[in-house]
Amino acid sequence: MQSSPKRILALLAGPLLFALVILLEPFGLSGKQALVLAIAVWMVTWWITEALPMPVVALMPIILFPLMGVATTKAVAAPYANEVIFLFMGGFMIGLAIEKWNLHKRIALTIVNLTGTSGNRIVLGFILSTGLISMWLSNTATTMMMYPIAMSVITVMEGNDNTKGNLSNLSVCLLLAIAYASNFGGLATIIGTPPNVQFKMFLQKTQGYDFSFADWMKLCLPLSLVLLLCLYFVMVKWLYPNNIRSSASAREHVLSELRKLGKLSTPEARVLVVFATTALLWINRGIINELQQRIILDDTIIAVMGAVLLFVLPSGTAKSKALLEWSDTKNMAWGILLLFGGGISMADQLEKAGLIQMLGDWMGGIGTGGLFLVFIVALVSIFISEVMSNVAQVIVFAPVIAAMAAGMNIDLLPVGMAMTLGASCAGMLPMGTPPNAIVFASGKLKLKHMTSTGFVMNMISAVLISLFCWYLLPLFVKAIH
């Protein structure tokens, strides 16, 4: 199998830029600092160009840092076992069980059935159901769950000769709405999107400030809902009006799918109990820990406990002995866990080499502040995440933002949260987030649809995140503390 010229160039670009950084010694860097920067440039280049799969690139620190004498293999490999990785592993396993027993489909179809089947209401139903599910599962898993349901509804609408309106706009609108709602819904909870967990851990480690699961929801759920509503109005009232009235055939399709599911099955009910229990423990762990000191819960313990319970509880059917079996995990996003580890390892070496502090000092010297700074940080974060992993982005830039805030003598929380929330809102490019890539693969979208819609939502997201972080975030923090 021959490689394309584009891929060959992408593969060569990484080591060439690595060598260039070593030779030129930019910013007066030399020795270990130049080596660490060169390795980071190599990794980021391969991430951006997709020369290799992103999880494979995330393994590069284990090779390059020890070979270059920057750090030992033991030190470089340790971040791959960070507690955040196990938090997401637990969450992914709960998501697998929900998908395995079709609980996600029941939730989505029920919401669409409640909202109605006119073009606008179908879009609203998918936005709400996708956003709700994405609060608890990864945006990738959520999009993969909702995508086939959306495609089936589009097929029914296209096959109905009585449908009057713009079916093309409805198709584009539905697919983009699923991708963007998956991203916006994830902002509402700590586990909804990886950057949230990463920034929470950074705050706890460096500032001694700990967001509980419930605190994060109180802070970010309103913002998530406003973004979802803005998404609805932008899509159906401005960019893609469909003018399709309530369709009996689409409603019958939804009802038919619900009838096929039948009553809540035994395994569905058991998965729902595990899911609800896990969510309640996440939300109330602060209260539980305050009431007693013998058993101290954290989000990782709760996630892994919920996952293990799924392997323990019998399904009650002949299809599977337990609610979740190890063979089911072949569908899990293992690559995301490697990506976490590689990003954390790279950021750890950047920090130890003093590069993060240097960048923070430089940014702090710009001399601006206030709402404008928060907006710039949110805007830059959103557009950087179009070409860079949002996890790696937060890992790399959280220390930079902290150093900048310290240098300017301003509160870290507003600018840090703007950077974190912005990292999950990329909408212009298929490579921006996995949900974008999934819906773009449908063949019903052109790049211009995603770039134009994504640009509008990027700007709206930057404005809303900035206003939220500057005006409302301090009030919420003061209220809950």
C-alpha positions as CSV (number, residue, x, y, z in Angstrom):
1,M,0.0,0.0,0.0
2,Q,1.5,3.3,-1.1
3,S,1.4,6.5,1.0
4,S,0.0,9.6,-0.5
5,P,2.4,12.6,-1.1
6,K,0.4,14.6,1.5
7,R,1.0,12.0,4.2
8,I,4.7,11.7,3.4
9,L,5.0,15.5,3.7
10,A,3.1,15.4,7.0
11,L,5.4,12.6,8.3
12,L,8.5,14.5,7.3
13,A,7.3,17.8,8.7
14,G,7.5,16.6,12.3
15,P,11.2,15.6,12.5
16,L,12.2,18.5,10.1
17,L,10.6,21.1,12.5
18,F,12.2,19.2,15.4
19,A,15.6,19.7,13.8
20,L,14.9,23.3,12.9
21,V,14.0,24.2,16.5
22,I,17.3,22.5,17.8
23,L,19.4,24.4,15.2
24,L,17.8,27.8,15.4
25,E,17.3,27.8,19.2
26,P,14.3,30.2,19.1
27,F,13.7,32.7,22.0
28,G,17.3,32.1,23.1
29,L,16.5,28.6,24.3
30,S,19.2,26.0,24.5
31,G,19.9,22.6,26.0
32,K,17.0,20.8,27.7
33,Q,14.5,23.7,27.0
34,A,15.2,23.6,23.3
35,L,14.9,19.8,23.2
36,V,11.5,19.8,25.1
37,L,10.2,22.5,22.8
38,A,11.4,20.6,19.7
39,I,9.7,17.4,20.8
40,A,6.5,19.3,21.6
41,V,6.6,20.9,18.1
42,W,7.1,17.5,16.5
43,M,4.1,16.1,18.4
44,V,1.8,19.0,17.7
45,T,2.8,19.0,14.0
46,W,1.8,15.3,13.7
47,W,-1.5,16.0,15.6
48,I,-2.4,18.9,13.3
49,T,-1.5,17.2,10.1
50,E,-2.9,13.8,11.2
51,A,0.3,12.2,9.9
52,L,-0.4,9.4,12.4
53,P,-3.5,8.6,14.5
54,M,-3.6,11.0,17.5
55,P,-3.3,8.2,20.1
56,V,-0.2,6.9,18.4
57,V,1.4,10.4,18.4
58,A,0.5,10.5,22.1
59,L,3.0,7.6,22.7
60,M,5.9,9.7,21.4
61,P,6.9,11.1,24.8
62,I,7.8,7.5,25.9
63,I,10.2,7.3,23.0
64,L,11.7,10.8,22.6
65,F,12.1,12.2,26.1
66,P,14.1,9.3,27.4
67,L,16.2,9.0,24.2
68,M,17.0,12.7,24.3
69,G,18.0,12.5,28.0
70,V,15.2,14.8,29.0
71,A,13.6,12.4,31.5
72,T,13.6,8.8,32.5
73,T,11.1,6.3,31.0
74,K,9.6,5.9,34.5
75,A,8.9,9.6,34.9
76,V,7.5,10.0,31.4
77,A,5.3,7.0,31.6
78,A,3.8,7.8,35.0
79,P,1.2,10.4,33.6
80,Y,-0.4,7.6,31.5
81,A,-1.8,6.3,34.8
82,N,-3.1,9.6,36.0
83,E,-6.4,9.4,37.9
84,V,-8.3,11.4,35.2
85,I,-7.7,8.5,32.8
86,F,-9.5,6.1,35.1
87,L,-12.3,8.6,35.6
88,F,-12.9,8.6,31.9
89,M,-12.4,4.9,31.6
90,G,-15.2,4.4,34.1
91,G,-17.4,6.9,32.3
92,F,-16.7,5.2,28.9
93,M,-17.7,1.8,30.4
94,I,-21.0,3.2,31.7
95,G,-21.6,4.6,28.2
96,L,-20.9,1.2,26.7
97,A,-23.6,-0.4,28.9
98,I,-26.1,2.3,28.1
99,E,-25.5,1.8,24.4
100,K,-25.4,-2.0,24.6
101,W,-28.9,-2.2,26.0
102,N,-30.4,0.6,23.9
103,L,-31.1,2.8,26.8
104,H,-29.8,5.8,24.9
105,K,-32.1,5.1,22.0
106,R,-35.2,5.0,24.3
107,I,-34.2,8.3,25.9
108,A,-33.6,10.1,22.5
109,L,-36.8,8.7,20.9
110,T,-38.9,9.6,23.9
111,I,-37.7,13.2,23.9
112,V,-38.3,13.6,20.1
113,N,-41.7,12.1,20.6
114,L,-42.5,14.7,23.2
115,T,-41.2,17.7,21.2
116,G,-43.1,16.8,18.1
117,T,-42.2,16.1,14.4
118,S,-42.3,19.4,12.6
119,G,-38.9,20.2,11.1
120,N,-38.1,22.7,13.8
121,R,-39.3,20.5,16.6
122,I,-37.4,17.5,15.3
123,V,-34.2,19.7,15.5
124,L,-35.1,20.9,19.0
125,G,-35.7,17.3,20.1
126,F,-32.4,16.2,18.9
127,I,-30.6,19.2,20.3
128,L,-32.1,18.6,23.8
129,S,-31.7,14.8,23.8
130,T,-28.1,15.0,22.5
131,G,-27.2,17.8,25.0
132,L,-28.7,15.8,27.9
133,I,-26.9,12.6,27.1
134,S,-23.6,14.4,26.4
135,M,-23.7,15.8,30.0
136,W,-22.9,12.3,31.2
137,L,-21.2,10.6,28.3
138,S,-18.3,11.7,26.0
139,N,-19.3,13.9,23.1
140,T,-17.9,11.2,20.8
141,A,-20.1,8.4,22.2
142,T,-23.1,10.7,22.3
143,T,-22.7,11.6,18.6
144,M,-22.2,8.0,17.6
145,M,-25.5,7.1,19.5
146,M,-27.6,9.9,18.0
147,Y,-26.2,9.8,14.4
148,P,-28.0,6.6,13.2
149,I,-31.3,7.8,14.8
150,A,-30.9,11.1,13.0
151,M,-30.1,9.4,9.7
152,S,-33.2,7.2,10.0
153,V,-35.4,10.2,10.6
154,I,-33.9,12.0,7.6
155,T,-34.5,8.9,5.4
156,V,-38.2,8.8,6.5
157,M,-38.6,12.5,5.8
158,E,-37.0,12.1,2.4
159,G,-39.1,9.1,1.5
160,N,-42.4,11.0,2.3
161,D,-43.8,12.5,-0.8
162,N,-46.2,14.7,1.2
163,T,-43.4,16.5,3.0
164,K,-43.3,20.1,1.9
165,G,-40.3,22.3,2.8
166,N,-36.5,22.3,2.5
167,L,-35.4,18.7,3.2
168,S,-31.8,19.5,2.4
169,N,-31.7,22.2,5.1
170,L,-33.3,19.8,7.6
171,S,-30.6,17.2,6.9
172,V,-27.7,19.6,7.2
173,C,-29.3,21.2,10.3
174,L,-29.9,17.8,12.1
175,L,-26.4,16.5,11.5
176,L,-24.6,19.7,12.6
177,A,-27.0,20.2,15.5
178,I,-26.0,16.7,16.8
179,A,-22.3,17.5,16.6
180,Y,-22.5,20.9,18.2
181,A,-25.1,19.9,20.9
182,S,-22.7,17.0,21.9
183,N,-20.0,19.6,22.5
184,F,-22.2,22.2,24.3
185,G,-23.9,19.6,26.5
186,G,-20.6,18.3,27.7
187,L,-19.8,21.7,29.3
188,A,-22.4,21.2,32.0
189,T,-20.7,18.5,33.9
190,I,-17.1,17.7,34.9
191,I,-17.2,14.4,33.1
192,G,-19.0,15.8,30.0
193,T,-15.8,16.7,28.2
194,P,-12.2,15.9,28.9
195,P,-10.9,19.6,29.3
196,N,-13.3,20.1,32.3
197,V,-11.7,17.3,34.3
198,Q,-8.2,18.4,33.3
199,F,-8.8,22.0,34.5
200,K,-10.5,20.8,37.7
201,M,-7.4,18.8,38.5
202,F,-5.1,21.7,37.6
203,L,-7.0,24.0,40.0
204,Q,-6.9,21.5,42.7
205,K,-3.2,20.8,42.3
206,T,-2.0,24.3,41.9
207,Q,-4.6,26.5,43.6
208,G,-6.0,24.2,46.2
209,Y,-9.4,24.9,44.8
210,D,-11.7,22.0,44.3
211,F,-14.9,22.0,42.2
212,S,-17.3,19.3,43.3
213,F,-19.4,17.7,40.6
214,A,-22.5,19.6,42.0
215,D,-20.6,22.9,42.0
216,W,-19.6,22.5,38.4
217,M,-23.2,21.8,37.4
218,K,-24.5,24.8,39.2
219,L,-21.9,26.9,37.4
220,C,-22.0,25.6,33.9
221,L,-25.4,24.0,33.3
222,P,-27.0,27.5,32.7
223,L,-24.3,28.3,30.1
224,S,-24.7,24.9,28.4
225,L,-28.5,25.4,28.1
226,V,-28.1,28.9,26.7
227,L,-25.6,27.7,24.1
228,L,-28.0,24.9,23.2
229,L,-30.9,27.3,22.7
230,C,-28.7,29.7,20.7
231,L,-27.8,26.7,18.5
232,Y,-31.4,26.0,17.9
233,F,-32.3,29.6,16.9
234,V,-29.2,30.0,14.7
235,M,-29.8,26.8,12.9
236,V,-33.6,26.8,12.2
237,K,-34.3,30.6,12.2
238,W,-31.3,31.9,10.5
239,L,-28.9,29.6,8.6
240,Y,-31.1,26.5,7.7
241,P,-34.8,27.3,7.8
242,N,-36.7,24.2,6.7
243,N,-40.4,25.2,6.7
244,I,-41.5,21.6,7.3
245,R,-44.7,21.2,9.2
246,S,-45.5,18.3,11.5
247,S,-45.2,15.1,9.6
248,A,-47.4,12.1,10.4
249,S,-44.8,9.7,8.8
250,A,-41.9,11.0,10.9
251,R,-44.1,10.7,14.0
252,E,-45.1,7.2,13.1
253,H,-41.4,6.3,12.6
254,V,-40.6,7.5,16.1
255,L,-43.6,5.7,17.6
256,S,-42.7,2.6,15.6
257,E,-39.1,2.6,17.0
258,L,-40.5,3.1,20.5
259,R,-42.9,0.2,20.1
260,K,-40.0,-2.0,18.9
261,L,-38.2,-1.2,22.1
262,G,-41.2,-2.3,24.1
263,K,-41.3,-1.9,27.9
264,L,-38.2,-1.1,29.8
265,S,-36.3,-4.4,29.9
266,T,-34.6,-5.9,32.9
267,P,-31.1,-5.0,31.7
268,E,-32.1,-1.5,30.7
269,A,-33.6,-1.0,34.2
270,R,-30.5,-2.3,35.9
271,V,-28.2,-0.1,33.8
272,L,-30.5,2.9,34.5
273,V,-30.2,2.2,38.2
274,V,-26.3,2.0,38.0
275,F,-26.2,5.2,35.9
276,A,-28.6,7.1,38.2
277,T,-26.7,5.9,41.3
278,T,-23.4,7.0,39.8
279,A,-24.7,10.4,38.8
280,L,-26.3,10.9,42.2
281,L,-23.0,10.0,43.9
282,W,-21.1,12.4,41.7
283,I,-23.6,15.2,42.4
284,N,-23.7,14.6,46.2
285,R,-20.2,13.3,47.0
286,G,-19.4,16.6,48.8
287,I,-22.3,16.2,51.2
288,I,-21.5,12.6,51.8
289,N,-17.8,13.4,52.5
290,E,-18.9,16.2,54.9
291,L,-21.3,14.0,56.8
292,Q,-18.6,11.3,57.5
293,Q,-14.9,11.0,57.3
294,R,-14.4,7.2,57.1
295,I,-15.2,6.7,53.4
296,I,-14.0,9.7,51.3
297,L,-15.3,9.6,47.8
298,D,-13.9,11.3,44.7
299,D,-15.2,11.3,41.1
300,T,-12.7,8.7,39.9
301,I,-13.6,6.2,42.7
302,I,-17.3,6.7,41.8
303,A,-16.8,6.2,38.1
304,V,-14.7,3.1,38.4
305,M,-17.1,1.7,41.1
306,G,-20.1,2.2,38.7
307,A,-18.1,0.5,35.9
308,V,-17.1,-2.5,38.0
309,L,-20.7,-2.9,39.2
310,L,-21.8,-3.3,35.6
311,F,-19.5,-6.3,35.3
312,V,-20.9,-7.7,38.6
313,L,-24.7,-7.4,38.1
314,P,-26.3,-10.1,36.0
315,S,-28.2,-8.9,32.9
316,G,-31.1,-11.3,33.4
317,T,-31.1,-12.3,29.8
318,A,-29.5,-15.1,27.7
319,K,-27.7,-12.5,25.6
320,S,-25.1,-11.7,28.3
321,K,-24.2,-13.0,31.7
322,A,-23.5,-9.6,33.1
323,L,-24.7,-6.1,32.1
324,L,-21.2,-5.6,30.7
325,E,-18.7,-8.2,29.6
326,W,-15.0,-7.6,28.8
327,S,-15.6,-8.4,25.1
328,D,-17.9,-5.3,25.0
329,T,-14.9,-3.0,25.8
330,K,-13.4,-3.6,22.3
331,N,-15.7,-0.7,21.3
332,M,-14.4,1.6,23.9
333,A,-12.4,4.7,23.0
334,W,-9.1,3.4,24.3
335,G,-7.3,5.9,22.1
336,I,-8.7,8.8,24.0
337,L,-7.1,7.4,27.2
338,L,-3.7,7.2,25.5
339,L,-4.2,10.7,24.2
340,F,-4.8,11.9,27.8
341,G,-1.6,10.2,29.0
342,G,0.6,11.6,26.1
343,G,-0.8,15.1,26.6
344,I,-0.2,15.1,30.3
345,S,3.3,13.7,29.9
346,M,4.2,16.4,27.3
347,A,2.8,19.2,29.4
348,D,4.6,17.9,32.5
349,Q,8.0,18.1,30.7
350,L,7.1,21.6,29.3
351,E,6.4,22.8,32.8
352,K,9.6,21.2,34.3
353,A,11.7,22.8,31.6
354,G,10.4,26.2,32.6
355,L,8.8,26.9,29.1
356,I,5.3,27.3,30.5
357,Q,6.5,29.9,33.0
358,M,8.4,31.8,30.3
359,L,5.3,31.9,28.0
360,G,3.1,33.0,30.9
361,D,5.6,35.8,31.8
362,W,5.5,37.0,28.2
363,M,1.7,37.0,28.0
364,G,1.6,38.7,31.4
365,G,3.7,41.5,29.9
366,I,1.0,42.4,27.4
367,G,-0.6,44.5,30.1
368,T,-4.2,44.1,29.3
369,G,-7.0,42.7,31.5
370,G,-10.7,42.7,32.2
371,L,-13.5,41.4,30.0
372,F,-11.5,42.0,26.8
373,L,-8.7,39.6,28.0
374,V,-11.3,36.9,28.9
375,F,-12.8,37.3,25.5
376,I,-9.5,37.0,23.7
377,V,-8.6,33.9,25.8
378,A,-11.9,32.3,25.0
379,L,-11.7,33.2,21.3
380,V,-8.1,31.9,20.9
381,S,-8.9,28.8,22.8
382,I,-11.9,28.0,20.5
383,F,-9.9,28.5,17.3
384,I,-6.8,26.6,18.5
385,S,-9.0,23.6,19.3
386,E,-10.0,23.5,15.7
387,V,-6.6,22.0,14.9
388,M,-5.4,20.7,18.3
389,S,-6.7,18.1,20.7
390,N,-8.8,20.0,23.3
391,V,-7.3,17.8,26.1
392,A,-3.7,18.5,25.1
393,Q,-4.7,22.1,24.7
394,V,-5.9,22.5,28.2
395,I,-3.0,20.5,29.6
396,V,-0.5,22.8,27.8
397,F,-2.2,26.1,28.3
398,A,-3.6,25.8,31.9
399,P,-0.1,26.5,33.4
400,V,0.4,29.4,30.8
401,I,-2.9,31.0,31.8
402,A,-2.1,30.6,35.5
403,A,1.3,32.2,35.1
404,M,-0.2,35.0,33.0
405,A,-2.9,35.7,35.7
406,A,-0.2,35.7,38.4
407,G,2.0,38.1,36.4
408,M,-0.9,40.5,35.9
409,N,-2.2,40.1,39.4
410,I,-5.7,39.0,38.3
411,D,-8.0,36.2,39.3
412,L,-7.1,32.9,37.5
413,L,-10.7,31.5,37.5
414,P,-12.4,33.7,34.9
415,V,-9.6,33.4,32.3
416,G,-8.9,29.8,33.1
417,M,-12.5,28.8,32.7
418,A,-12.8,30.8,29.5
419,M,-9.9,28.8,28.1
420,T,-11.3,25.5,29.3
421,L,-14.9,26.0,28.1
422,G,-13.7,27.4,24.8
423,A,-11.6,24.3,24.2
424,S,-14.8,22.2,23.7
425,C,-16.6,24.5,21.3
426,A,-14.7,24.0,18.0
427,G,-17.2,23.7,15.1
428,M,-15.6,24.8,11.9
429,L,-13.5,21.8,10.8
430,P,-14.2,18.0,10.7
431,M,-10.9,17.5,12.6
432,G,-12.0,20.0,15.3
433,T,-13.8,17.4,17.4
434,P,-14.7,13.7,16.9
435,P,-18.5,14.7,16.7
436,N,-17.6,17.0,13.7
437,A,-15.8,14.1,12.0
438,I,-18.6,11.6,12.6
439,V,-21.4,13.8,11.1
440,F,-19.2,15.0,8.2
441,A,-18.6,11.3,7.2
442,S,-22.4,11.1,6.4
443,G,-21.8,12.6,3.0
444,K,-24.8,14.9,3.4
445,L,-22.6,17.8,4.5
446,K,-20.2,20.0,2.5
447,L,-17.2,21.6,4.1
448,K,-18.8,25.1,3.5
449,H,-21.7,24.0,5.7
450,M,-19.4,23.2,8.6
451,T,-17.1,26.2,8.2
452,S,-19.8,28.8,7.9
453,T,-22.0,27.4,10.7
454,G,-19.0,26.7,12.9
455,F,-17.6,30.2,12.5
456,V,-21.0,31.7,13.6
457,M,-21.2,29.3,16.6
458,N,-17.6,29.9,17.5
459,M,-18.1,33.6,17.7
460,I,-21.4,33.2,19.7
461,S,-19.7,30.8,22.0
462,A,-16.7,33.2,22.6
463,V,-19.1,36.0,23.5
464,L,-21.3,34.0,25.8
465,I,-18.4,32.2,27.6
466,S,-16.7,35.6,28.1
467,L,-19.8,37.2,29.6
468,F,-20.5,34.2,31.8
469,C,-16.9,33.9,33.1
470,W,-16.5,37.7,33.7
471,Y,-19.9,38.6,35.2
472,L,-21.6,35.4,36.5
473,L,-18.8,33.1,37.5
474,P,-17.6,35.2,40.4
475,L,-21.2,35.5,41.7
476,F,-21.7,31.8,41.5
477,V,-18.4,31.0,43.2
478,K,-19.2,33.5,46.0
479,A,-22.7,32.0,46.4
480,I,-21.5,28.3,46.7
481,H,-18.6,29.2,49.0
